[in-house]
């Protein structure tokens, strides 16, 4: 009898030690992420700002007026510096989802869509896209992140449009305890073999010169949805895409 209790106690102690070790490792990983986040947002941006400032000063001076080649090189440096700044901000946004918990509140998704369309107004006009949506529900979530989610997904749809009159439809349906949102377009589409790759950070299917972007938006979008307890995926083929994501239904609904 004593031997049995001793074995049970040993197993419980071992289990507790394993959980305690896991918690310690998670806390250590979080501290490391916070450190990298700090370095990205402060230390790495100081020399970058200096480079961009120097480029702007040279562009405004008359030193390069008689040297087109030097002027072109300076423009390239400035362009790449701005690209690096965007990449760093994207990485920082991605990491903040891991290190800082969202401040959730009651959100009217109709307001989120209105804000997202306002932000993308110029892109919508340029592409001539028609965007349709019906009444959307209220959910419990983070306003800033959900706005970023819709901006990312709609911007992605606007970017990869086809030659036909461009239409984007936003819809939602309830599926048990989740709302399932769909953003559907009639753009160039995505081959099935790439459906998972597009959600990997920095993964791009097209050269930067062909379509703008840095391979951050969809990876960040998936993180935003997952931080709300949902899932994000794509159903697509050449000729159109449907990006779908789920968000929890309010408990009293």
C-alpha positions in Angstrom: 0.0 0.0 0.0 2.7 2.4 0.9 4.6 1.6 -2.2 1.5 2.4 -4.3 1.1 5.8 -2.6 4.8 6.5 -3.0 4.6 5.8 -6.7 1.5 8.0 -7.1 3.2 10.8 -5.2 6.3 10.5 -7.4 4.2 10.7 -10.5 2.2 13.8 -9.3 5.5 15.5 -8.3 6.9 14.6 -11.7 3.8 16.0 -13.5 4.0 19.2 -11.4 7.7 19.7 -12.2 6.9 19.3 -15.9 4.2 21.9 -15.8 6.3 24.2 -13.7 9.1 23.8 -16.2 6.8 24.5 -19.1 5.5 27.7 -17.5 9.1 28.8 -16.9 10.0 28.2 -20.5 6.9 30.1 -21.7 7.7 33.0 -19.5 11.3 33.0 -20.7 10.1 32.9 -24.4 7.7 35.8 -23.7 10.5 37.9 -22.2 12.7 37.2 -25.2 9.9 38.2 -27.6 9.4 41.4 -25.6 13.1 42.1 -25.8 13.2 41.6 -29.6 10.0 43.7 -29.9 11.8 46.5 -28.0 15.0 46.3 -30.1 12.9 46.3 -33.3 10.8 49.3 -32.3 13.7 51.4 -30.9 17.3 50.3 -31.5 17.0 49.1 -35.1 15.0 52.1 -36.2 17.5 54.7 -35.0 20.1 54.1 -37.8 17.3 53.6 -40.3 15.9 57.0 -39.5 19.4 58.5 -39.9 19.7 56.9 -43.4 16.3 58.2 -44.4 17.1 61.7 -43.1 20.4 61.8 -45.0 18.7 60.7 -48.2 16.1 63.4 -47.8 18.7 66.0 -47.2 20.7 65.0 -50.3 17.5 64.9 -52.4 16.7 68.5 -51.4 20.2 69.8 -52.1 21.5 70.7 -55.6 24.5 68.4 -55.3 22.9 65.7 -57.5 21.4 67.9 -60.1 24.2 67.2 -62.6 24.6 63.5 -61.7 21.6 61.5 -62.8 23.3 58.2 -61.9 24.0 59.3 -58.4 20.4 60.6 -58.1 19.0 57.3 -59.2 21.1 55.4 -56.7 20.0 57.7 -53.9 16.4 57.2 -54.9 17.0 53.4 -54.7 18.5 53.7 -51.2 15.6 55.8 -50.1 13.1 53.3 -51.6 14.7 50.3 -49.9 15.0 52.1 -46.6 11.2 52.8 -46.7 10.7 49.1 -47.6 12.8 48.1 -44.6 10.8 50.4 -42.4 7.6 48.8 -43.5 9.0 45.3 -43.0 10.2 46.2 -39.5 6.8 47.6 -38.6 5.1 44.5 -39.9 7.3 42.2 -37.8 6.7 44.4 -34.8 2.9 44.2 -35.3 3.1 40.5 -35.7 5.2 40.0 -32.5 2.9 42.3 -30.5 0.1 39.8 -31.0 2.2 37.3 -29.2 3.3 39.5 -26.3 0.4 41.8 -25.5 -3.2 40.6 -24.9 -5.9 42.4 -26.8 -8.3 44.8 -25.0 -11.7 43.3 -26.0 -14.9 45.2 -26.1 -18.3 45.0 -27.9 -17.7 45.7 -31.6 -20.2 46.5 -34.3 -18.6 44.9 -37.4 -20.6 47.3 -39.7 -18.4 50.1 -38.2 -15.3 48.1 -38.8 -16.2 47.6 -42.5 -17.0 51.4 -42.8 -13.6 52.3 -41.4 -11.7 49.8 -43.5 -13.4 51.0 -46.7 -12.6 54.6 -45.8 -8.9 53.7 -45.4 -8.9 51.9 -48.7 -10.9 54.5 -50.5 -8.2 55.6 -53.0 -7.3 52.0 -53.9 -11.0 51.2 -54.5 -11.3 54.2 -56.8 -8.2 53.3 -58.8 -9.3 49.6 -59.3 -12.9 50.6 -59.9 -14.0 47.8 -57.6 -17.5 47.4 -56.4 -17.7 46.1 -52.8 -20.9 44.7 -51.5 -21.9 43.7 -48.0 -25.0 43.2 -46.0 -25.7 43.7 -42.3 -22.9 42.4 -40.1 -23.1 41.2 -36.5 -21.7 42.5 -33.2 -18.9 40.5 -31.7 -16.6 40.8 -28.7 -13.2 41.7 -29.9 -10.3 44.2 -30.4 -11.4 47.2 -32.6 -7.9 48.1 -33.9 -7.0 44.5 -34.8 -10.3 43.7 -36.5 -10.0 46.9 -38.5 -6.5 45.8 -39.5 -7.9 42.4 -40.4 -10.5 43.7 -42.9 -8.0 46.3 -44.3 -5.5 43.5 -45.0 -7.9 41.1 -46.6 -9.7 43.7 -48.7 -6.4 45.3 -49.7 -5.2 41.8 -50.7 -8.3 41.3 -52.8 -8.0 44.7 -54.5 -4.3 44.1 -55.2 -4.8 40.8 -57.2 -7.8 41.9 -59.3 -8.4 40.5 -62.8 -9.3 42.3 -66.1 -13.1 41.9 -65.6 -15.3 44.4 -63.8 -14.1 43.8 -60.3 -16.5 42.8 -57.6 -15.8 41.9 -53.9 -18.6 40.5 -51.8 -18.5 40.4 -48.0 -20.9 38.0 -46.3 -21.4 36.3 -43.0 -23.3 33.2 -41.7 -23.7 31.7 -38.3 -22.2 28.2 -37.8 -22.9 27.0 -34.3 -21.1 29.1 -31.8 -19.1 30.9 -34.6 -19.8 33.6 -37.2 -18.2 32.6 -40.5 -17.2 35.6 -42.6 -16.4 35.4 -46.3 -14.6 37.9 -48.5 -15.0 36.7 -52.1 -13.5 38.3 -55.2 -13.3 37.5 -58.9 -9.6 38.2 -59.2 -6.6 36.2 -60.5 -7.1 33.5 -57.8 -4.5 31.2 -56.1 -3.5 27.7 -57.1 -4.4 25.1 -54.4 -0.8 24.2 -53.8 -0.2 27.7 -52.4 -3.1 27.9 -50.1 -1.0 27.3 -46.9 2.1 29.1 -48.1 0.4 32.5 -48.4 -0.1 32.6 -44.6 3.6 32.2 -43.8 5.4 35.4 -42.8 7.4 37.0 -45.7 6.2 34.4 -48.3 5.2 35.9 -51.6 4.0 34.2 -54.8 4.8 37.1 -57.1 7.9 39.3 -57.6 7.8 42.6 -55.8 7.8 44.5 -59.0 4.7 42.7 -60.3 2.5 43.2 -57.2 3.4 45.4 -54.2 3.6 44.0 -50.7 6.0 42.4 -48.2 4.4 39.0 -47.3 3.2 40.2 -43.9 -0.5 41.0 -44.3 -2.0 37.5 -44.5 0.3 36.1 -41.8 -0.7 39.0 -39.5 -4.4 38.5 -40.4 -4.3 34.8 -39.4 -2.7 35.8 -36.1 -5.4 38.4 -35.5 -8.2 35.9 -36.1 -6.5 33.3 -33.9 -6.1 35.8 -31.1 -9.9 36.1 -31.1 -10.4 32.3 -31.0 -11.2 31.8 -34.7 -9.6 30.4 -37.9 -8.6 31.9 -41.2 -8.3 30.0 -44.5 -8.7 30.4 -48.2 -10.7 28.6 -50.9 -9.4 29.7 -54.3 -8.5 28.8 -57.8 -7.6 30.9 -60.9 -10.5 33.2 -61.5 -11.4 34.1 -57.9 -10.8 33.6 -54.2 -12.8 33.3 -51.0 -11.0 34.2 -47.8 -13.0 32.8 -44.9 -12.5 33.4 -41.1 -14.5 32.6 -38.0 -15.1 34.7 -34.9 -17.0 33.6 -31.8 -20.7 34.5 -31.4 -21.6 36.6 -28.3 -22.6 34.2 -25.5 -26.0 35.8 -25.0 -26.9 35.7 -28.7 
